[in-house]
Amino acid sequence: MDQNNEEMLEEIQKKREKMIESARKNGFTSVDTIRYSQELDRLIYDYQCTFQKANHHTQEVKIVFKQMMLIWPKALVNV
């Protein structure tokens, strides 16, 4: 899961294209189409987990910064 954003999105797109092509050739319920669909689901899940963690960390930093900004004016008043 250490791929970057663009690599992961490219892999998702390639898998989506394989799934669509398989569905056209073999039908929506073929073993290959279902396998590609499951692989695509996993790639999307991995992507969401990877970037949700990064977003969660960013949100934590914002909260800490806001708390700092609320405390700082009080510290200046008490000087």
N, C-alpha and C positions, 0 to 999 in steps of 0.2 A: 504494500500500500504506500510505498514511497515514491510513486509516480507523481509527476506534476499534473496540474489541472488539465492542460492541453492533451497530454498523452492519454489520460484517463478518458477524456471526452472523445478522443479519436478512436480508442478501443471500443467504447460504447457504440459509436456510430458504425464501425465496421461490423460489430456483432448484430446490430439492428438490421443492417443491409443483408447479412447472411440469413437472418431469420425471415425477413420479408421475401427474399429469393426462394428460400425453402418452402415457404407457405404458397407461393405462386406455383412452384413446380410440383410439390408433394401434397399440398393441402394443409389446412390449419391444424389438423389433429395428427399429422405425421410425427413419428418418433423424432426425426431430425428437427422439425420446426419446434416441437416442445422442448427439446434439449437446448436449442439456440435461445429460446425464450427464457428458460431457467438460467442459462449462462448470462443473458442480458440482465435479468433481474438481479443477479449477484453483483455484476459490474456496477449497476446503478446504485445498489445498496452500499457497496464499498465506497463509491464516489460520495454519496450523501454522508456517510459516516466520517470520511476523511475531512470534508470541508465543513461539516457541522461542528466537529471538534475545534477546528481553526476559528470558526465564527464564535463558538462558545468562549474560547480564550479571549478573543477580542472584546466580547461583551463584559467579561470579568474585569479586564483592564479598564474599560470605560467606567464601570461601577466604582472601582477603587479610585480612579481619577476624580470622579464626581464627589466621592466622600472626602477626598483630600481638599477639593475646592471648598467644600462646606466647612471644613475644620480650619482652614487657613485664615479666613477673615476673623474668626474668633480669636485665633492666636495673635493676630495683629492688634486687636482691640485690647488685649490683656498686656501688651508690651508697655 
